[in-house]
Amino acid sequence: MDLRRKLIVKPKTEVRLKDVNASYHAHYKTEHDADKDIEEHQALVSAYQQKLYAEKKHALLIVLQGIDAAGKDGTCWHVMKAMNPQGTSVHGFKQPTEEEKLHFLWRVHPHTPARGQVSVFNRSHYEDVLVTRVHDLVPKKIWSNRYDLINDFEKMLVANNVTILKFFLYITPEEQLERFRQRLDDPARQWKISDADYKEREYWDKYTAAYQGMMEKCSTKHAPWYIIPSNNKWFRNLAVSNIIWKTLQDMDLRFPEPTVNIEEIRKEYHQAKKENI
């Protein structure tokens, strides 16, 4: 199964989130039904990432965006669990400093992956066409021009062998409210509660418009957006791991040839073993 065709935002198409079923779960009826495939996807991601790390010809950038409680942290944990930490990093983009505000994309570039590496962005450079738009932090003339700058930035990364996967984790307002309740009731999650959680719900429609604009303007052939139905966390994990696995598979990754004479090393090994006996 390849979920890319089902969940991709095709370039230059209109995005209407109200028409997306956030509870979509393909042919799986329950989490239990999906468990085997989730484990298989994770194993395949792990195997391909090992080749990516060894070959050092390609890099992978994973971008996660979504409304509060959509599951960005949980997806980071799920992705990281399948990968060797040596070749993987996660960076969260919080509120920019005053200096960072003066340099669009400046704070992002140092965290893009080198060849052989995977970088996961928990929020990203897209905050500059989301929060800034919703809260009128900059004039429309400024944030609307940023779409083209972002596309150029991502095109430049792709030209340097960075494959970009962008996931928008989509949940309904009702699911968000239920997840906020769970945070209130669970001591292990209470640290996630913010004063702004409920206040930001007032801007739901504005955020929806901003997310739609983000994907309509910036889902490109070289760096597509995928809308991940995320009301069911288990399907979110399955879909993300499926798309990552299929993307890595398409890179035709290979372990590099050895830099030493294997037969000579093997002879030395057998000689050393013989001498030890």
C-alpha positions in Angstrom: 0.0 0.0 0.0 1.3 3.5 -0.9 -0.7 6.3 0.7 1.1 9.0 -1.1 -1.3 9.2 -4.0 -4.3 9.3 -1.6 -3.0 12.0 0.8 -0.8 14.2 -1.4 -1.9 17.8 -2.2 -1.4 18.1 -5.9 0.3 21.3 -7.1 -1.9 24.2 -8.0 -5.1 22.6 -6.6 -7.6 24.1 -4.2 -7.5 22.9 -0.6 -10.8 22.6 1.3 -10.1 21.2 4.7 -13.8 21.0 5.6 -14.0 18.3 2.8 -11.3 16.2 4.4 -12.3 13.4 6.7 -9.9 13.8 9.7 -11.0 10.3 10.9 -10.2 8.6 7.7 -8.3 5.3 8.4 -8.2 3.5 4.9 -9.2 -0.1 5.1 -8.2 -0.6 8.7 -11.0 -0.9 11.2 -9.1 -0.6 14.5 -5.6 0.2 15.8 -5.1 -3.5 16.4 -5.7 -4.2 12.6 -3.0 -1.7 11.8 -0.4 -2.7 14.4 1.3 -5.3 12.1 1.7 -2.9 9.2 2.9 0.0 11.5 5.7 -2.3 12.8 6.6 -3.4 9.3 6.7 0.3 8.1 9.0 1.2 11.1 11.3 -1.7 10.3 11.5 -0.7 6.6 12.2 3.0 7.5 14.9 1.8 9.9 16.5 -0.3 7.2 16.4 2.4 4.5 17.7 5.1 6.9 20.7 2.9 7.6 21.5 2.9 3.9 20.9 6.7 3.7 23.3 7.2 6.6 26.0 5.0 5.1 25.8 6.1 1.5 25.8 9.9 2.3 24.4 10.9 -1.1 20.9 11.9 -0.1 19.3 13.8 2.8 15.7 13.8 4.1 13.8 16.8 5.6 10.5 16.0 7.3 8.3 19.0 8.1 5.4 18.7 10.6 2.7 21.3 10.9 -0.7 21.3 12.5 -3.0 23.0 14.9 -2.2 22.7 18.7 -2.7 19.1 19.9 -2.6 17.7 16.3 0.2 15.4 17.3 3.4 16.9 16.1 5.3 15.8 19.2 3.9 12.3 19.0 4.8 12.0 15.4 8.4 13.1 16.1 8.6 10.4 18.7 7.2 7.8 16.3 9.6 8.8 13.5 12.6 9.0 15.8 11.8 5.5 17.3 12.3 4.0 13.8 15.6 5.7 13.1 19.2 5.6 14.3 19.7 8.8 16.4 23.2 9.1 14.9 21.7 10.1 11.6 18.6 11.9 12.8 17.8 15.3 14.5 14.6 17.0 15.6 14.3 20.8 15.8 11.3 22.7 17.2 10.7 26.2 16.0 9.2 28.3 18.8 8.6 32.0 18.8 11.5 33.7 17.0 13.9 36.0 18.8 14.0 39.7 17.8 17.1 39.1 15.7 15.5 36.1 14.0 12.5 38.2 13.0 14.7 40.4 11.0 16.1 37.6 8.8 13.4 35.5 7.0 14.5 31.8 6.8 17.8 32.6 8.5 17.1 30.5 11.6 15.9 27.5 9.5 18.8 26.9 7.2 21.4 25.7 9.8 19.1 22.9 10.8 18.5 21.5 7.3 20.1 18.0 6.9 23.5 17.2 5.5 23.8 14.3 3.2 23.2 11.0 5.0 21.1 12.8 7.6 17.4 13.1 8.4 16.1 16.3 10.0 12.6 16.6 11.5 11.1 20.1 11.9 8.5 20.3 14.6 6.8 23.4 13.2 9.0 25.1 10.6 9.6 28.0 8.3 5.9 27.9 7.5 5.2 29.6 10.9 6.0 32.8 9.0 2.9 32.4 6.8 0.7 31.0 9.6 1.0 32.8 12.9 2.1 36.1 11.3 -0.9 35.9 9.0 -3.5 34.9 11.6 -2.4 37.5 14.2 -1.6 40.3 11.7 2.0 40.4 12.9 3.2 41.7 9.5 1.4 43.3 6.6 -0.2 41.0 4.0 2.2 42.3 1.4 5.0 40.8 3.4 3.6 37.4 4.3 2.1 36.8 0.9 5.4 37.3 -0.8 7.0 34.7 1.4 5.3 31.8 -0.4 7.6 32.3 -3.4 10.6 32.7 -1.2 9.8 29.4 0.6 9.4 27.6 -2.7 12.7 28.9 -3.9 14.4 27.9 -0.6 13.0 24.4 -0.9 13.9 24.1 -4.5 17.5 25.0 -3.6 17.5 22.2 -1.0 16.2 19.7 -3.4 18.9 20.7 -5.9 21.4 19.7 -3.2 19.9 16.2 -2.9 17.6 16.9 0.0 14.2 15.2 -0.3 11.4 17.1 1.4 8.3 15.6 2.9 5.8 18.0 4.4 3.0 16.6 6.6 0.0 18.6 7.7 -1.6 16.8 10.7 -5.3 17.5 10.5 -7.7 17.1 13.4 -11.2 18.5 14.0 -12.1 21.1 16.6 -13.9 18.5 18.6 -10.8 16.2 18.7 -8.6 19.1 19.7 -10.9 19.9 22.7 -10.9 16.2 23.7 -7.1 16.2 23.7 -7.0 19.3 25.8 -9.3 17.6 28.3 -6.9 14.6 28.4 -4.0 16.9 29.1 -5.9 18.4 32.1 -6.7 14.9 33.5 -3.2 13.3 32.9 -0.3 14.5 35.1 2.1 13.2 32.5 0.7 15.7 30.0 -0.2 18.7 32.1 3.2 20.2 31.4 2.0 20.7 27.8 -0.9 23.0 28.8 -0.5 26.6 27.7 -2.4 29.8 28.6 -3.0 30.2 24.9 -4.5 26.8 24.2 -8.1 27.7 24.5 -7.7 31.3 23.4 -6.2 30.2 20.1 -9.3 28.2 19.3 -11.0 31.5 18.6 -8.9 31.7 15.5 -9.7 28.3 14.2 -11.2 29.6 10.9 -8.3 32.0 10.4 -5.8 29.2 10.9 -7.8 27.0 8.5 -7.5 29.6 5.8 -3.8 30.0 6.5 -3.1 26.3 6.3 -5.1 26.0 3.1 -3.1 28.9 1.6 0.1 27.4 2.8 -0.6 24.1 0.9 -2.1 25.7 -2.2 0.9 28.0 -2.7 3.6 25.6 -1.5 2.7 22.1 -2.4 5.1 21.6 -5.3 6.4 18.7 -7.4 9.7 18.9 -5.7 8.3 19.4 -2.1 4.8 18.2 -1.8 2.4 18.6 1.1 0.5 15.6 2.5 -2.7 16.0 4.5 -2.6 13.4 7.3 -6.0 12.6 8.8 -5.0 12.6 12.5 -8.1 12.1 14.7 -6.9 8.6 15.0 -3.3 8.7 16.3 -2.5 5.2 15.1 -3.5 6.0 11.5 -1.5 9.2 11.7 1.6 7.1 12.6 0.8 4.5 10.0 0.4 7.1 7.2 3.5 9.1 8.0 5.7 6.0 8.3 4.2 4.6 5.1 5.0 7.7 3.1 8.5 8.0 4.6 9.3 4.3 3.8 8.0 4.7 0.2 10.0 7.9 -0.3 13.2 6.3 1.0 12.6 3.3 -1.2 12.4 5.4 -4.3 15.8 6.9 -3.6 17.4 3.6 -4.6 19.8 3.7 -1.7 22.8 1.4 -1.5 25.5 0.6 0.9 28.8 2.0 -0.3 31.5 -0.3 -1.6 34.1 -1.2 1.0 37.3 1.0 1.1 39.5 -1.9 2.0 40.4 -5.3 0.4 37.8 -7.6 1.9 39.7 -10.8 0.9 42.9 -9.6 2.5 41.1 -8.6 5.7 39.4 -12.0 5.7 42.8 -13.8 5.4 44.1 -11.7 8.3 41.0 -12.6 10.3 41.5 -16.4 9.7 45.2 -16.1 10.4 44.5 -14.3 13.7 41.9 -16.9 14.6 44.3 -19.7 13.8 47.0 -18.3 15.9 44.7 -17.9 18.9 43.7 -21.5 18.8 
